[in-house]
Amino acid sequence: MKVHLLATAAALPVLLCPAAAFAQGASEDQAGEAAGATDAQAEEGNGTIIVTATRREESLQEVPVAVTAVSTEALTTSGVEQVRSLNQLVPGFNGGRNQNVMQPSIRGVGSSGTSVGDESNVAVYVDGVYQGDPYSTQIDLVEVSRVEVLRGPQGTVFGRNATGGLVNVVTPDPQFAPRAWVRGSWGRLREDSNNFDIRAYATGGLTDSIAADLAVLYRNQDGYATDLVSGGTVGDTEIASIRSKLLFQPSDDAEFVLTVAYVDTHEETAATAQPFEGNTRGAQFAGAIISDEPWEISNFAFGTPGLSEFTRLDLALKGQIDLGGVILESTSSYMKTRVHQIADSDATNILLGETNMRVKPDTFTQELRLISDNASPLSWTAGVYYYQLEGEQPLILINRQDTATPVTPITIEPEVKNSSIAAFAEGTYELTPRLSLTLGGRFTTETRKFSQRINGNQLFTDAEVDFDKFTYRVAVQYEASPDLNLYATYGTGFKSGTFNTFSPSNVAVEPETIEALEFGIKSDPLPWLRANLATFYYTYDNLQVTARAADNSFVLQNAASAEIYGGELELSAEPVRGLNLRAALAYTHATYDEFQSAQVFIPQPGGGNMVASADVSGNQLVRTPEFTLTLGGRYTFDAFQGEAFIGGNLFHSSEVYYDYLNIFGQDSYELLSAEIGWISPDDDLTFRVYSKNLTNEAVAQQISPGPLGAYIIYERPREVGASVEIRF
């Protein structure tokens, strides 16, 4: 029996058409072949999508979890380039961002921490490797088989900081059959702003037992925000990345994959910050230039446009051995990330508040798993997991009330060391051919160490704290018919307590916990229609929340509790040959059940905010819209001896708040993308014309309130472009 390396995945809401998404032409067939057996794929004639949301290969429609696997085609049609933009496709997902840090949330559960070592409670994986450092989740890979997202706490086989759920980006392993492609894209964001993107991928066998691949990316994007101070534009981005895998198959019962990846990014996202609705203390001073239109800026941090420079080195080794009835898997990884970030806190040309920060985390992980592989009614997974992070985050902070106050930077130099070890097991037993029961548990113990120097003075001896927690999951699934599955789950999640590296305090905040109840229906009522429904209810305690302090640093505190409930409906269909349609509707009621001492900001006449403490119980959770709707599709038809296609995606979101008082928010909005293209008869050439943000909607990427005001960073304006892909 041939052994396949399982991709440890977390599944996204189902955006793939069941019968069409993976079986609609030569290009998809080739993609499935290249991705290998671990990729979401269609069994001949029935459109079954295989995912590994439970660490084993199972049909998406049979997994008792709210799951979606998003194909490369869906990502392209919707204009999604990075994980954080998956909200345009995935109900319940929000890909928040704070400068260089991705801050995703699922169903209202998310983190706003920016301290080194303060990991997100929505876990992100690449090929089953946990991306523990929040600065390492900027993922823009070349050859992606699919992206999977799992909604709800995953306290057992994944466990670590998956309080809200998790995302896994799955890339193909090398193939022995040679293939290659190269793609060049050009886009225009405004008259003087171009976006050039070149990607290439190649794979093939080196010997009978060794295969390799290589993926490269280079992107150069001009600035798109008008500089009101010196003219020209800001917002440049330059990315260069390389990723290679080496596959070794010494026998049919063993397989090993070594991955080496490096990415180097320079971007000026921080430079595009501008006052939100004119709220900045800088407006009180003569000579201040205040922008009043989207994509206009006047800030210069430390005399340089705000920027983020980012490098990351990834090493991973995955192995799998068939021991006969049991499969042994091992995953080892090392990641070195270096970030330099400069940002202006008042978002004007007046020097009131700025930060100059460097982030230096190193992480190591090791996981061992045993997975049953037999015809027994009991299928199970068991393993151990180790995680270690060491990091520094030197920060230079400026905060002053007026231009007459001397500029006196404060230097903050924190160091952290985190280690965690966990043991887990989960099993599913078929009580009857139609009824199954799943039980799983995980015990985690963590140690966190923290030291702090401010202006060169060590404030305390190394602080150390331990956290232990047992989390579990119970699921019942009933197959009412071959096309209808019902399930109910109850699960718990846990995120360890952590230190605030921006503060002089050696007291860690308490861990946050969640208890989640979910009911779901997965159905294929017609041969061409798939309909999945999930409803949920959460109790969420000791939320770890972050906000600016009066001195422009950060406060990390525990919100008392929150109540979250709602539902998601996903539809996908192929009513006629070549036409794939999808829709996703989500309703999320997420409010602070009890939060009596929240750090809040009250706008003041003339600009700036009063910092206060307030009871925000009953208010909506940050970055959690109440309603979202996605409508998308693609139509493929014969044309000019080849195939033509036309597709698009419409995303609607209700209002989103970025503060606990629900004052600073993004109004409801829509994002529209579209594409039209042609594939040659031999499937070796694809030409495509596309548009992202077709209506040029001004949408907040982030809104950050603080004592000096509130600044907003907008998503990019409309981009229209074309691409050509050549396959060999």
C-alpha positions in Angstrom: 0.0 0.0 0.0 1.3 3.4 -0.9 1.7 5.8 2.0 0.7 9.5 1.6 1.9 12.3 3.8 -1.1 13.7 5.5 -1.5 17.4 5.4 -2.5 18.5 8.9 -5.3 20.9 8.0 -7.9 23.1 9.4 -10.9 23.5 7.1 -12.5 26.6 5.7 -16.2 26.9 5.1 -17.0 24.9 2.0 -16.6 27.2 -1.1 -15.9 24.5 -3.6 -18.6 23.2 -5.9 -19.0 19.5 -5.1 -19.1 18.1 -8.5 -17.4 20.8 -10.4 -14.7 22.5 -8.4 -12.2 19.7 -8.9 -13.5 18.0 -12.0 -14.1 20.6 -14.6 -11.3 20.4 -17.1 -7.8 19.5 -17.8 -6.3 22.3 -15.8 -8.1 21.2 -12.6 -7.2 17.6 -13.3 -3.5 18.5 -13.6 -3.7 20.6 -10.4 -5.2 17.6 -8.5 -2.5 15.3 -9.9 0.2 17.7 -8.9 -1.2 18.2 -5.4 -1.2 14.5 -4.7 -3.6 12.4 -2.7 -3.6 14.7 0.3 -5.2 17.5 -1.6 -8.9 18.2 -1.7 -9.9 16.1 -4.6 -12.9 14.5 -6.3 -13.6 10.8 -6.4 -14.7 9.9 -9.9 -18.3 10.7 -10.5 -19.5 11.8 -7.0 -17.5 15.0 -6.3 -16.3 13.9 -2.9 -13.8 16.4 -1.4 -11.2 14.9 0.9 -9.8 17.0 3.8 -7.7 16.2 6.8 -9.5 18.3 9.4 -9.2 15.5 12.0 -5.6 14.6 11.0 -6.8 11.8 8.8 -8.2 11.7 5.2 -12.0 12.0 5.3 -14.8 13.2 3.1 -15.6 16.8 3.8 -19.3 16.0 4.0 -18.7 13.3 6.6 -16.5 15.2 9.0 -18.5 16.4 12.0 -17.1 19.9 11.9 -17.9 23.2 10.1 -15.3 22.8 7.3 -14.5 24.4 3.9 -11.7 23.8 1.5 -11.0 26.7 -0.9 -9.3 25.9 -4.2 -6.7 28.0 -6.0 -9.4 28.9 -8.6 -11.7 30.3 -5.9 -8.9 32.3 -4.5 -8.0 33.8 -7.9 -11.6 34.6 -8.9 -12.2 36.4 -5.6 -8.9 38.4 -5.8 -7.7 36.8 -2.5 -3.9 36.9 -2.3 -3.2 36.4 1.4 -4.8 34.4 4.3 -6.1 37.6 5.9 -8.4 38.3 2.9 -10.2 35.0 3.2 -13.1 36.8 4.8 -14.2 37.5 1.2 -14.9 33.8 0.9 -15.3 32.3 4.3 -18.4 32.9 6.5 -17.5 33.8 10.1 -13.8 34.6 9.2 -12.3 38.1 9.6 -8.7 38.6 8.6 -7.8 41.6 10.7 -4.4 43.2 10.6 -2.3 45.5 12.7 0.6 46.8 10.7 2.7 43.7 10.1 0.7 41.4 12.4 -2.3 39.4 11.0 -5.0 39.2 13.7 -7.6 36.8 12.4 -10.8 36.0 14.1 -13.4 33.3 13.6 -17.0 33.7 14.8 -15.8 36.7 17.0 -13.0 34.8 18.6 -9.7 36.5 17.9 -6.6 38.2 19.4 -5.4 41.8 19.2 -2.0 41.2 20.8 1.2 42.5 19.1 3.7 41.4 21.8 6.3 38.9 20.7 5.2 35.6 22.1 1.6 36.6 22.3 0.2 34.1 19.8 -3.1 34.5 18.0 -6.0 32.3 19.2 -6.8 31.5 15.6 -4.0 29.1 14.7 -2.3 29.3 11.3 -0.6 26.3 9.7 1.4 25.8 6.5 1.5 22.2 5.5 0.7 21.2 9.0 3.4 23.4 10.6 2.2 25.7 13.3 3.1 29.4 12.6 3.4 30.4 16.3 4.7 33.9 16.0 2.0 36.4 15.0 4.5 38.2 12.7 5.0 35.0 10.7 1.5 34.7 9.4 1.9 36.9 6.3 1.5 34.0 3.9 1.7 34.6 0.1 2.7 31.3 -1.4 3.2 30.5 -5.1 1.8 27.0 -5.6 -1.2 26.4 -3.3 -3.3 23.2 -3.5 -6.0 24.6 -1.3 -6.6 26.5 1.9 -8.6 24.9 4.7 -10.2 26.6 7.7 -11.8 24.9 10.7 -14.3 26.9 12.7 -14.7 26.4 16.4 -12.2 25.5 19.1 -9.9 22.6 18.3 -8.7 21.6 21.7 -7.6 18.0 20.8 -5.6 17.0 17.8 -4.5 20.5 17.0 -5.0 22.2 20.3 -2.4 24.9 20.6 -4.1 28.4 20.5 -6.9 27.2 18.3 -9.5 28.7 20.6 -11.5 30.2 17.7 -10.4 27.7 15.0 -7.5 27.4 12.6 -6.3 27.9 9.0 -4.0 25.6 7.1 -2.4 26.5 3.8 -1.7 23.3 1.9 1.0 23.2 -0.8 1.7 20.2 -3.1 4.6 17.9 -2.4 7.1 17.3 -5.2 6.0 15.0 -8.0 8.1 12.5 -10.0 6.3 13.4 -13.3 7.9 16.7 -14.4 5.8 19.8 -14.8 6.4 23.6 -14.6 4.7 26.9 -15.1 5.5 30.6 -15.1 3.0 33.4 -14.7 3.5 37.1 -15.2 0.9 39.7 -14.0 0.6 43.4 -14.4 -2.0 45.6 -12.6 -2.8 49.3 -12.4 -4.0 50.8 -9.1 -4.0 54.4 -10.3 -2.5 56.4 -13.1 1.0 56.3 -11.6 0.8 53.0 -9.6 1.7 49.7 -11.2 1.8 46.2 -9.7 4.2 43.6 -11.3 4.0 40.0 -10.1 6.1 37.1 -11.4 5.7 33.6 -10.1 7.1 30.2 -11.2 6.9 26.6 -10.2 8.7 23.5 -11.3 8.8 19.9 -10.0 10.1 16.6 -11.2 12.0 13.4 -10.2 15.7 13.4 -9.5 16.0 9.6 -9.0 13.5 6.8 -8.7 13.0 7.7 -5.0 13.8 11.4 -4.8 11.7 14.3 -6.3 12.1 18.0 -5.8 10.2 21.2 -6.5 10.9 25.0 -6.6 8.5 27.9 -6.2 9.6 31.5 -6.6 7.8 34.8 -6.3 8.7 38.4 -7.0 6.2 41.3 -6.6 6.9 45.0 -7.0 4.0 47.3 -6.3 4.2 51.1 -6.6 2.7 53.3 -3.9 -1.0 54.1 -4.2 -1.6 56.7 -1.4 -1.0 60.4 -2.3 1.7 62.1 -0.2 0.3 65.5 0.7 3.6 66.7 2.2 6.2 66.1 -0.5 4.1 64.9 -3.5 4.3 61.5 -5.1 2.9 58.3 -3.5 3.6 56.0 -0.6 2.6 52.4 0.0 5.3 50.6 -2.0 5.6 46.8 -1.6 8.4 44.6 -2.7 8.4 40.8 -2.0 10.8 38.1 -2.9 10.3 34.5 -1.8 11.6 31.1 -2.6 10.4 27.8 -1.4 11.6 24.3 -2.2 10.7 20.8 -1.1 12.7 17.6 -1.4 10.7 14.3 -1.3 12.4 11.0 -0.4 10.5 7.7 -0.8 12.8 4.9 0.2 10.0 2.4 0.0 6.2 2.2 -0.4 5.9 2.3 3.3 7.9 5.4 4.1 8.1 9.0 2.9 10.0 12.1 4.0 9.7 15.7 2.9 12.2 18.5 3.7 11.0 22.1 3.1 13.2 25.2 3.0 11.7 28.6 2.5 12.8 32.2 2.7 10.9 35.4 2.2 12.1 39.0 2.2 9.4 41.8 2.2 9.6 45.6 2.2 6.3 47.3 2.5 5.0 50.8 3.4 1.6 49.8 4.7 2.2 51.8 7.9 3.0 54.8 5.8 -0.6 54.8 4.5 -2.1 55.6 7.9 -4.3 58.7 8.0 -6.6 60.3 10.7 -9.9 58.5 11.0 -12.6 61.1 10.4 -10.0 63.8 11.1 -9.4 62.7 14.7 -5.8 63.6 15.5 -4.2 65.8 18.1 -1.9 67.0 15.4 -4.8 69.1 14.0 -4.3 71.5 17.0 -0.9 72.7 15.8 0.0 75.2 13.1 1.3 73.6 9.9 -0.6 70.4 10.3 -1.8 68.8 7.1 -4.9 66.7 7.6 -6.0 64.3 4.9 -9.8 64.2 4.3 -10.0 61.6 1.4 -9.1 57.9 1.4 -5.6 57.1 0.3 -4.2 60.5 1.2 -1.4 60.7 3.9 0.8 63.3 5.6 2.7 61.3 8.2 6.4 60.8 8.4 7.7 58.5 11.1 11.2 59.3 12.3 11.7 61.3 9.1 10.9 58.2 7.0 7.6 57.0 5.7 6.2 54.3 7.9 7.4 50.9 6.9 7.6 47.2 7.6 10.6 45.2 6.7 10.2 41.5 7.2 12.4 38.4 6.6 11.6 34.8 7.5 13.5 31.5 7.2 11.5 28.3 7.5 12.9 24.8 7.8 10.6 21.8 8.2 11.0 18.0 8.0 8.0 15.8 7.8 8.1 12.0 7.8 5.6 9.1 7.7 6.2 5.4 8.1 3.5 2.6 7.8 4.1 0.3 10.7 1.3 -2.1 9.6 -2.2 -1.0 10.9 -0.6 2.1 12.4 1.0 5.1 10.8 3.8 7.0 12.5 4.1 10.7 11.6 6.7 13.2 12.6 6.8 16.9 12.0 9.8 19.1 13.0 10.2 22.8 12.2 12.4 25.8 12.8 11.5 29.4 12.0 13.5 32.6 12.3 11.6 35.9 11.8 13.0 39.4 11.8 10.8 42.4 11.6 11.5 46.2 11.5 8.4 48.3 11.8 8.1 52.1 12.0 4.8 53.8 12.5 3.4 57.3 13.2 0.8 57.3 16.0 -0.9 60.7 15.2 -1.0 60.2 11.4 0.1 63.7 10.6 3.3 65.6 9.7 3.4 66.9 13.3 5.8 64.8 15.4 3.7 63.8 18.5 3.8 60.0 18.7 5.8 57.4 16.9 7.1 53.8 17.4 10.2 52.2 16.0 10.1 48.5 16.7 12.2 45.4 15.9 10.8 41.9 16.5 13.2 38.9 16.7 11.5 35.6 17.4 12.9 32.1 16.9 10.6 29.1 17.1 11.0 25.4 17.2 8.3 22.7 17.1 8.3 18.9 17.2 5.2 16.7 16.9 4.9 12.9 16.9 1.6 11.2 15.9 0.3 7.6 15.7 -2.7 7.2 13.4 -4.8 4.0 13.1 -5.0 2.5 9.6 -7.2 -0.5 9.5 -10.8 -1.6 9.0 -11.8 -1.5 12.6 -14.9 0.4 13.8 -12.5 2.4 15.9 -10.3 5.0 14.2 -7.9 7.0 16.4 -5.1 9.5 16.6 -2.6 10.0 19.4 0.5 12.1 19.8 2.7 14.5 21.7 3.7 18.1 20.8 6.5 20.4 21.8 6.8 24.2 21.1 9.5 26.7 22.0 9.8 30.4 21.3 12.6 32.8 22.2 12.2 36.4 21.2 13.2 40.0 21.7 11.2 43.1 20.8 13.3 46.3 21.3 11.1 49.4 20.9 11.7 53.1 20.7 8.6 55.0 21.7 7.8 58.8 21.3 4.8 60.4 23.0 4.4 64.1 23.7 1.4 66.4 24.2 2.6 69.4 22.2 5.4 70.5 19.8 7.1 72.5 22.6 7.8 69.4 24.6 11.3 68.0 23.9 11.4 64.8 21.9 12.5 62.2 24.5 12.3 58.7 23.2 11.7 55.8 25.6 13.5 52.6 25.0 11.8 49.3 25.9 13.7 46.1 25.6 11.7 43.0 26.5 12.8 39.3 26.2 10.5 36.3 26.3 11.0 32.5 26.4 7.9 30.3 26.0 7.8 26.5 26.0 4.9 24.2 25.8 4.4 20.4 25.8 1.1 18.6 25.2 -0.2 15.0 24.8 -3.4 14.3 22.9 -5.7 11.5 21.7 -8.9 11.3 19.8 -11.0 8.4 18.6 -14.1 7.8 16.6 -16.2 4.6 17.1 -18.9 3.5 14.8 -21.7 2.5 17.2 -23.8 1.4 14.1 -23.2 1.7 10.4 -24.9 5.1 10.6 -24.1 6.4 14.1 -20.7 7.3 15.4 -19.2 8.8 18.5 -16.0 10.9 18.8 -14.1 11.5 22.0 -10.9 13.5 22.3 -8.7 15.1 24.9 -5.5 17.1 25.2 -3.4 18.1 28.2 -1.1 21.1 27.8 1.5 22.6 30.2 3.2 25.8 29.4 6.0 27.9 30.9 6.5 31.6 30.1 9.5 33.7 31.1 9.7 37.5 30.8 12.4 40.1 31.4 12.1 43.8 30.8 14.5 46.8 30.5 13.3 50.4 30.1 15.8 53.0 29.2 18.5 50.5 30.1 17.3 49.7 33.6 16.2 46.1 34.3 13.0 46.5 36.2 12.8 43.0 37.8 14.4 39.6 37.8 13.1 37.2 35.2 9.4 36.6 35.8 8.1 33.0 35.3 4.7 31.6 35.2 3.2 28.1 34.4 -0.2 27.3 32.9 -1.8 23.8 32.7 -5.1 22.9 31.0 -7.1 19.9 29.8 -9.3 20.5 26.8 -11.7 18.0 25.2 -14.1 17.4 22.4 -17.2 15.2 22.1 -19.1 14.7 18.8 -22.0 12.6 17.7 -22.7 12.1 14.0 -25.7 10.4 12.3 -25.9 9.5 8.6 -29.6 9.9 7.9 -29.0 9.0 4.3 -26.0 8.8 1.9 -26.7 12.5 1.1 -27.6 13.8 4.5 -25.3 13.9 7.6 -26.3 15.4 11.0 -23.8 16.2 13.8 -23.5 17.8 17.2 -20.3 18.7 18.9 -19.2 20.1 22.3 -15.7 21.3 22.6 -13.4 23.4 24.7 -10.4 25.7 23.9 -7.6 27.3 25.8 -5.1 30.1 25.2 -2.3 30.4 27.8 -1.8 33.5 29.9 0.9 35.8 28.6 2.9 38.9 29.5 2.6 42.4 28.0 6.0 43.1 26.6 5.3 46.8 26.3 4.7 47.3 30.0 6.9 47.5 33.2 4.7 44.9 34.8 5.8 41.3 35.5 2.3 40.0 36.1 0.8 37.9 33.3 -2.8 38.0 32.2 -5.0 35.0 32.9 -5.6 32.3 30.3 -8.7 32.6 28.1 -11.1 29.7 27.7 -14.0 28.8 25.6 -16.9 26.3 25.6 -18.6 25.7 22.3 -21.7 23.8 21.3 -22.4 23.3 17.6 -25.1 21.6 15.5 -24.7 21.0 11.8 -26.3 19.6 8.7 -24.3 18.5 5.6 -26.4 17.6 2.6 -26.4 17.0 -1.1 -30.1 17.3 -1.8 -29.7 17.3 -5.6 -26.9 15.9 -7.8 -25.9 19.4 -8.6 -26.5 21.1 -5.3 -24.7 21.1 -1.9 -26.1 22.8 1.2 -24.4 22.9 4.6 -25.7 24.6 7.7 -24.0 25.1 11.1 -25.3 26.8 14.2 -23.3 27.4 17.3 -23.3 28.8 20.9 -20.1 29.9 22.7 -19.3 31.0 26.3 -16.0 32.8 26.1 -14.2 33.8 29.4 -11.2 35.9 30.3 -10.7 37.4 26.8 -7.2 38.8 26.4 -7.6 42.3 24.8 -5.1 45.0 23.9 -5.5 48.7 23.6 -3.3 51.8 23.7 -2.4 53.3 27.0 -2.3 57.0 27.9 1.4 57.1 27.2 0.9 55.6 23.7 2.2 52.2 24.7 -0.2 49.2 25.1 -2.4 47.8 27.8 -3.1 44.0 27.9 -6.0 43.0 30.0 -8.7 40.3 30.5 -12.2 41.1 29.5 -14.5 39.3 31.8 -16.6 37.2 29.4 -18.5 37.2 26.1 -21.5 35.4 24.6 -21.4 34.4 21.0 -24.0 32.6 18.9 -25.1 32.4 15.3 -25.2 30.3 12.2 -23.7 29.9 8.7 -25.3 28.6 5.5 -23.2 27.6 2.6 -24.4 26.6 -0.9 -22.6 25.4 -3.9 -24.1 24.3 -7.2 -23.5 23.3 -10.8 -27.0 23.8 -12.3 -25.6 23.4 -15.9 -22.4 22.1 -17.2 -19.6 24.6 -16.9 -21.5 26.9 -14.4 -20.3 26.8 -10.8 -22.1 29.0 -8.2 -21.4 29.4 -4.5 -23.0 31.4 -1.7 -22.2 31.8 2.0 -24.3 33.7 4.6 -23.2 34.2 8.2 -24.9 35.7 11.2 -22.8 36.2 14.3 -24.2 37.7 17.5 -21.0 38.5 19.6 -21.2 40.8 22.6 -19.2 41.4 25.8 -21.3 39.7 28.4 -19.4 41.4 31.2 -16.5 43.9 30.6 -16.6 46.6 33.3 -13.1 48.2 33.1 -12.4 48.4 29.4 -9.7 50.8 28.1 -11.7 53.2 25.9 -11.1 56.4 23.9 -13.5 59.3 23.8 -13.0 61.8 21.0 -12.2 65.4 22.1 -12.9 68.7 20.4 -10.0 69.7 18.3 -8.7 66.2 18.0 -7.3 63.4 20.0 -9.0 61.1 22.6 -9.5 61.1 26.3 -8.4 57.8 27.7 -10.8 56.3 30.2 -12.1 53.1 31.8 -15.7 52.2 31.1 -18.3 49.4 31.3 -18.8 48.1 27.8 -21.0 45.1 28.7 -23.4 44.4 25.9 -21.3 46.0 23.2 -20.3 44.2 20.0 -16.9 42.4 19.9 -14.2 44.1 17.8 -13.7 43.0 14.2 -16.9 40.9 14.2 -19.6 42.0 11.7 -23.1 40.8 12.5 -23.8 39.8 8.9 -21.6 38.8 6.0 -22.7 37.5 2.6 -20.6 36.0 -0.3 -21.9 35.4 -3.8 -19.5 34.0 -6.4 -19.3 31.9 -9.5 -17.5 30.9 -12.7 -18.8 30.0 -16.1 -16.5 28.0 -18.5 -17.5 27.5 -22.2 -15.9 26.4 -25.5 -14.4 29.3 -27.5 -11.7 29.6 -30.2 -10.9 25.9 -30.0 -10.1 26.3 -26.3 -12.0 27.3 -23.2 -13.1 30.7 -22.1 -14.2 31.6 -18.6 -15.8 34.5 -16.8 -16.2 34.8 -13.0 -16.7 37.1 -10.1 -17.1 37.4 -6.4 -19.3 39.8 -4.3 -18.7 40.2 -0.6 -20.9 42.2 1.7 -20.2 43.0 5.4 -22.3 44.8 8.0 -20.6 47.4 10.2 -17.3 46.4 11.9 -16.1 48.0 15.1 -12.4 48.4 16.2 -12.9 49.6 19.8 -14.8 48.5 22.9 -17.1 51.5 23.0 -18.2 50.8 19.4 -17.4 54.4 18.3 -14.7 53.7 15.7 -15.9 51.5 13.0 -16.2 50.7 9.3 -19.7 51.1 7.8 -21.2 48.3 5.9 -19.5 47.7 2.6 -19.2 45.6 -0.5 -16.2 44.3 -2.4 -16.5 43.1 -5.9 -13.9 41.3 -8.0 -14.2 39.9 -11.6 -12.2 38.0 -14.2 -12.4 36.9 -17.8 -9.9 34.7 -19.6 -9.1 32.0 -22.1 -7.3 28.6 -21.9 -5.6 27.3 -25.0 -6.6 23.9 -26.6 -3.5 22.2 -25.3 -4.0 23.7 -21.8 -0.5 25.2 -22.0 -1.5 28.9 -22.0 -3.9 30.9 -20.0 -4.7 34.6 -20.5 -6.7 36.5 -17.9 -8.0 40.0 -17.4 -9.1 40.8 -13.8 -10.2 43.5 -11.5 -10.0 43.6 -7.7 -12.2 46.0 -5.7 -14.0 46.9 -8.9 -16.1 49.7 -7.4 -13.1 51.3 -5.7 -14.6 50.9 -2.2 -12.7 52.5 0.6 -12.5 49.7 3.2 -10.6 49.8 6.5 -7.8 47.3 6.9 -7.5 48.5 10.4 -8.7 51.4 12.6 -6.5 52.1 15.7 -7.7 54.5 18.4 -5.3 55.9 20.9 -4.6 59.0 23.0 -3.3 61.0 20.0 -6.3 60.3 17.9 -7.4 57.4 15.7 -5.8 56.4 12.4 -7.1 54.3 9.6 -5.3 52.2 7.0 -7.4 51.4 4.0 -7.3 48.3 1.9 -5.8 48.9 -1.6 -8.0 50.8 -4.2 -9.3 49.3 -7.4 -6.8 47.3 -9.4 -7.3 46.3 -13.0 -4.7 44.1 -14.7 -3.9 41.1 -16.8 -1.9 37.9 -16.5 -0.4 35.3 -18.8 0.5 31.8 -17.6 2.6 29.3 -19.6 2.7 25.6 -18.6 5.3 23.1 -19.6 
